[in-house]
């Protein structure tokens, strides 16, 4: 064969192989298995496998401890009275426990409505108190205006002047209109 023919891909598979592809694959798998077994034997003899097994055991124990701690926290959380009331675990009847979250939602809405009602009642009381104060201030203003009017009338002024001993006289010149 020529060099060019050897490099040509169509001539690559022309050699005769007495083994089928399946037999070749089985031999390769068997050889790979033997290599793995030899590697594992060497690891066991060198002590690496024991260390790895010890690490695996430690990891498994740590994972089990974490799982136990998580279960204990959950059990403690569930055993608290507040959590039992909040989650509905305190209830014995299953049909009531299934609808418990709806009851809790209704109770929450009732609580909010009560808070809003008391807030509006407090605002109404404050408004009424301020309304009364404004009414009292208006009455006082009216009384002060009346007192001011009484003290500034012509009769009040002439009375005060007589009490002090001053005679009230009309102006000596006639009134003149000032034009601009």
C-alpha positions as CSV (number, residue, x, y, z in Angstrom):
1,X,0.0,0.0,0.0
2,X,0.9,3.5,-0.7
3,X,1.5,6.1,2.1
4,X,-1.4,8.1,0.8
5,X,-3.7,5.1,1.0
6,X,-2.8,4.5,4.7
7,X,-3.7,8.0,5.6
8,X,-7.0,7.8,3.8
9,X,-9.8,7.1,6.4
10,X,-11.6,4.7,4.1
11,X,-8.7,2.2,4.3
12,X,-8.3,2.4,8.1
13,X,-10.8,-0.3,8.9
14,X,-9.6,-2.8,6.4
15,X,-7.5,-4.9,8.8
16,X,-9.1,-8.1,9.9
17,X,-9.8,-8.4,13.7
18,X,-11.0,-11.8,14.9
19,X,-12.8,-10.2,17.9
20,X,-16.1,-8.5,17.6
21,X,-16.7,-5.0,19.0
22,X,-18.7,-6.4,21.9
23,X,-15.9,-8.8,22.9
24,X,-13.4,-5.9,22.7
25,X,-15.6,-3.8,24.9
26,X,-16.0,-6.6,27.4
27,X,-12.2,-7.1,27.6
28,X,-11.7,-3.4,28.2
29,X,-14.3,-3.3,30.9
30,X,-12.8,-6.4,32.6
31,X,-9.3,-4.8,32.4
32,X,-10.7,-1.6,33.9
33,X,-12.4,-3.6,36.7
34,X,-9.1,-5.4,37.4
35,X,-7.3,-2.0,37.6
36,X,-9.8,-0.7,40.0
37,X,-9.6,-3.8,42.2
38,X,-5.8,-3.5,42.3
39,X,-6.0,0.2,43.2
40,X,-8.5,-0.6,46.0
41,X,-6.3,-3.4,47.3
42,X,-3.3,-1.1,47.4
43,X,-5.3,1.6,49.2
44,X,-6.5,-0.9,51.8
45,X,-2.9,-2.2,52.3
46,X,-1.5,1.3,52.6
47,X,-4.2,2.4,55.1
48,X,-5.8,5.1,53.0
49,X,-9.1,3.2,52.8
50,X,-9.2,3.0,56.6
51,X,-8.8,6.7,56.9
52,X,-11.5,7.3,54.3
53,X,-13.8,4.9,56.0
54,X,-13.1,6.8,59.3
55,X,-13.8,10.1,57.6
56,X,-17.1,8.7,56.2
57,X,-18.1,7.5,59.6
58,X,-17.4,10.9,61.2
59,X,-19.3,12.7,58.5
60,X,-22.2,10.3,58.9
61,X,-22.2,10.8,62.7
62,X,-22.0,14.6,62.3
63,X,-24.9,14.5,59.9
64,X,-26.9,12.3,62.3
65,X,-26.1,14.7,65.2
66,X,-27.3,17.7,63.1
67,X,-30.5,15.8,62.2
68,X,-31.1,15.0,65.9
69,X,-30.5,18.6,66.9
70,X,-32.9,19.8,64.2
71,X,-35.5,17.3,65.4
72,X,-35.0,18.4,69.0
73,X,-35.4,22.1,68.1
74,X,-38.5,21.3,66.1
75,X,-39.9,19.2,69.0
76,X,-39.1,22.0,71.5
77,X,-40.7,24.6,69.2
78,X,-43.8,22.5,68.8
79,X,-44.0,21.9,72.6
80,X,-44.2,25.6,73.4
81,X,-47.8,26.6,74.3
82,X,-47.7,29.7,72.1
83,X,-46.5,27.8,69.1
84,X,-49.2,25.1,69.7
85,X,-51.9,27.8,69.9
86,X,-50.5,29.6,66.8
87,X,-50.1,26.5,64.6
88,X,-53.2,24.7,65.8
89,X,-51.4,21.7,67.2
90,X,-53.1,22.2,70.5
91,X,-56.5,21.1,68.9
92,X,-57.6,17.5,69.2
93,X,-60.3,17.5,66.6
94,X,-58.7,17.2,63.1
95,X,-61.5,19.0,61.2
96,X,-61.1,22.0,63.5
97,X,-57.3,21.9,63.2
98,X,-57.6,21.9,59.4
99,X,-59.6,25.1,59.5
100,X,-57.5,26.6,62.3
101,X,-55.6,29.0,60.1
102,X,-58.9,30.5,58.9
103,X,-60.0,31.0,62.5
104,X,-56.6,32.7,63.3
105,X,-57.1,35.0,60.3
106,X,-60.6,35.9,61.4
107,X,-59.3,36.5,64.9
108,X,-56.6,38.8,63.5
109,X,-59.1,40.8,61.5
110,X,-61.3,41.1,64.6
111,X,-58.4,42.4,66.6
112,X,-57.5,44.9,63.9
113,X,-61.1,46.1,63.8
114,X,-61.2,46.5,67.6
115,X,-57.9,48.5,67.5
116,X,-59.4,50.7,64.7
117,X,-62.6,51.2,66.7
118,X,-60.7,52.3,69.8
119,X,-58.5,54.6,67.8
120,X,-61.6,56.2,66.2
121,X,-63.2,56.5,69.7
122,X,-60.2,58.2,71.1
123,X,-60.1,60.6,68.1
124,X,-63.8,61.3,68.6
125,X,-63.3,62.1,72.3
126,X,-60.4,64.4,71.4
127,X,-62.5,66.1,68.8
128,X,-65.4,66.6,71.3
129,X,-63.0,68.0,73.9
130,X,-61.6,70.5,71.4
131,X,-65.1,71.4,70.3
132,X,-66.0,72.2,73.9
133,X,-62.9,74.3,74.3
134,X,-63.7,76.2,71.1
135,X,-67.2,76.9,72.4
136,X,-65.9,78.1,75.7
137,X,-63.4,80.4,73.9
138,X,-66.2,81.8,71.7
139,X,-68.4,82.5,74.8
140,X,-65.5,84.2,76.5
141,X,-64.8,86.3,73.4
142,X,-68.4,87.4,73.3
143,X,-68.3,88.4,76.9
144,X,-65.1,90.4,76.5
145,X,-66.6,92.1,73.4
146,X,-69.7,93.0,75.5
147,X,-67.5,94.4,78.3
148,X,-65.5,96.4,75.8
149,X,-68.7,97.8,74.2
150,X,-70.1,98.7,77.7
151,X,-66.9,100.6,78.6
152,X,-66.7,102.5,75.3
153,X,-70.2,103.7,75.0
154,X,-71.0,107.5,75.4
155,X,-73.0,106.8,78.6
156,X,-70.2,104.7,80.1
157,X,-67.6,107.4,79.3
158,X,-69.7,110.2,80.7
159,X,-70.4,108.2,83.8
160,X,-66.7,107.5,84.3
161,X,-65.9,111.2,83.8
162,X,-68.4,112.3,86.4
163,X,-67.1,109.8,88.9
164,X,-63.6,111.3,88.4
165,X,-65.0,114.8,88.7
166,X,-64.4,115.9,85.1
167,X,-67.1,117.8,83.3
168,X,-68.0,116.7,79.8
169,X,-68.2,119.7,77.5
170,X,-69.1,120.1,73.9
171,X,-66.3,121.4,71.6
172,X,-66.2,125.2,71.4
173,X,-65.7,125.4,67.6
174,X,-68.3,123.9,65.4
175,X,-67.4,120.7,63.6
176,X,-65.7,121.1,60.3
177,X,-65.6,118.6,57.6
178,X,-62.2,117.9,56.3
179,X,-62.0,117.5,52.6
180,X,-59.2,116.0,50.8
